[in-house]
Amino acid sequence: MSTLQIALPDNVKAVLDKRIASGNYANSSDYLCRLIEEDERRRAESRIETSLVARLEDDRSVEMNETDWGKIRENFKMRYATRVGQ
C-alpha cells in the first residue's frame, strides 16, 4: 500500500473531519479512498452513457427483442456475481 501526503485548505479539512466524525468512515484514508472509487464509478457511467447515446444516434442501430434483453440480463447477473464474490 502506498502513502500520500496532501495539504488541504482549512475548510476542506473541516469537511473531512466532519465526515469521519459521522462514523461512516474509519479515517481520512478510508474517506478519500471512497471518494476516488465513487469518482471512478461516475466516470465509467459517463463513458457508458456517452457510448449509449452515440449508438442511439447511429443509423446502424437495431431493434432489440425480449430474447436480446434476456441475454443482456443474464450476462449482467454473471458479471455482478463475479464482482460480488471477490
N, C-alpha and C positions, 0 to 999 in steps of 0.2 A: 504494500500500500504506500502511496506517495503522500508527502506532506506539502501543504501550500500555506504560505503566509501572505495575508492580504491586509490592506489598510481600508477601513470603512469610515465614511463620514459619521459623525455622532448620531444623526437622525436615523441612518440606516442600521447602525449598531443597536440603537434602541428598539427598532422593529425586530431585529434578530433576537435580542434578549427577551422581548415580549413573546415571540413565538415559542422559544424554548421554555419559558416560564409557564406557558399554557399546558405543558405536559404532553403535547403531541410529538415532541422531538426530544431525543435524549441529550443532544448537544448541538453546537453550531455546525459541526461536521455533518451530522445527520440531516439537519435542515437544509444546508447547502447542497448536499447530495440529492435530496428530494427535489429541490428547485431545478437542478440540472437535468434530472431524469424527466421531470414534467416538461421542461423546455424541449428536450429531445422528442418526447411524445407529441407535443404540439407541432413541432417542425415536421415530423413524419406524417401527421394527419394533414398538414397543409400541403405537403408534396402529393399525398394521395388525392386530396380534393382537387388540386390543380390538374393532376392527370385525369381524374374522372371528368372534370369539366371539359378539358381538351378533347377527350374521347367522345363526349356527348355532342360536341360541336363538329366532330369529324364525320364526313359523309359516309365513311365506311362502317358506321355503327350498325349493329344487327339487333333484331328483336330477341328478347330472352323469353323462354317459356319456363314452366314450373320445374321441369327436369333440370334445366340450366341452374336455376336458383337453388334447387336441392343439392346439386353438386357443389356449388359455392358454399352453402351452409355446412355441408359435411367436411369440406376442406378446412373451413374456418374452425370448426369444432376440433378437428385433429390437431391443427396448429396451436389452438388455445390450450388444449390438454397437454401438449408437449411443453409449452411455456410454463404452465401452472405446475407441472410435475417436476420442474427444475429446481 
